[in-house]
């Protein structure tokens, strides 16, 4: 379907006829079987489906951690699969943020220093990166916890630090892979409230893989994968 020019200007991500095949010959396995997906700026999308449905493969392609075997991935009008490895790394470093089920924090490093890491890779001066890190920590509700190490933080607080680290570079898209998977129900809902707030107030586009329908209910839209295809793509009726 051809979109209007106005809608197209707002499109941040397009997948067009994307297939992903692992292995060759009789051992070949098609993880994605030709999917089309558009994500607009400011969207908050839950990606769901059973194990082996293709949702994680899709997220890896969107995060420039993998490339399609066929089809196109277009980000901000640029065909990503036409970029070389260094160019994809530049895109990933400057436009994407990542949050995982495991918090992936450096254990002997303070919350503030963990958040500073992406800025160090960018070569940001120490005073500026500390300012930005404190700003990000404040955005996730942990101002005053700058000097605490991960062992001194609860699971929910560690995930907040991980989210702060992901947004400190002000990414266009936040890729979240099961961000509540290691948390109890109460902490999981707190993290979802935080993601909704970041989506609303900072305009960060969020793509989140989850197995949990109650967490998906916080998002604006749910894309359901099955057997390497998009089975459904629906706007959520109630946004929390």
Residue, then its C-alpha position, 0 to 999 in steps of 0.5 A: x500500500x502506498x502511503x501519503x506523502x505526509x505520513x511518509x515524512x513521519x516514518x522512521x523505520x521501514x522493513x520491506x519484504x525482509x527475509x532472514x535465512x540462517x544456514x544453507x542447503x537442507x540445514x537452512x532455516x528461514x527466521x523471517x519470511x518476507x515481512x513489511x513493517x512501518x514504525x512512525x516517530x514517537x511510536x511505542x510498539x510491543x513485539x510479541x510471539x512464541x519462541x522461534x516466531x522471528x520477533x528477536x530476529x526482527x529486533x536484531x535487524x532493527x538494532x543493526x545487530x544483524x542484516x536481512x538476507x533479502x529485502x530492505x531495512x530503511x532508517x530515516x530514509x537510508x537503506x541500512x543494508x547498503x551500509x558497511x559495518x562501520x557505517x552500521x556501527x555509527x548508526x547504532x552508536x548515534x541513533x539507537x539505545x538498547x535495554x535488555x532483560x539482563x541489566x548488563x551493568x559493570x559490577x564495580x562501577x557506580x551508577x553514574x559511571x555506568x551511564x557515562x559509558x556510551x558518552x566515553x565511546x563518543x569522546x565526550x568531555x568528562x564534565x559534559x558527560x557527567x552533566x548528561x549522565x546526571x540528567x539521564x539519572x534524574x529522568x529515570x527517578x534515581x537522582x541521588x543514587x549516582x555513587x551506588x554500585x549495582x550490588x547496592x541497587x534493587x533489580x528495578x533500580x538497576x534496570x532504571x540505570x540501564x535505561x538511563x544509560x540507553x537514553x543518555x545519548x538521546x537516541x531516536x529509537x530505544x530497543x528494549x528486549x524483555x525489559x521487565x523479564x527479570x523483575x517482579x510484577x510491581x517493579x515491572x509495572x514501574x518500569x513500564x510507567x517509566x517507558x511510557x513517560x519517556x515516550x510521551x515527554x521525550x518523544x523517544x520511539x520505543x520498540x519492545x519485545x515482550x512475552x507479557x500481555x499486561x506489559x504490552x498493554x502499556x504500548x500504543x501498538x502490538x505487532x504479533x509474530x508467528x512462524x516468521x511472519x507478522x500475524x497481526x498489527x493492531x493499535x492498542x485500545x487502551x493506553x495507560 
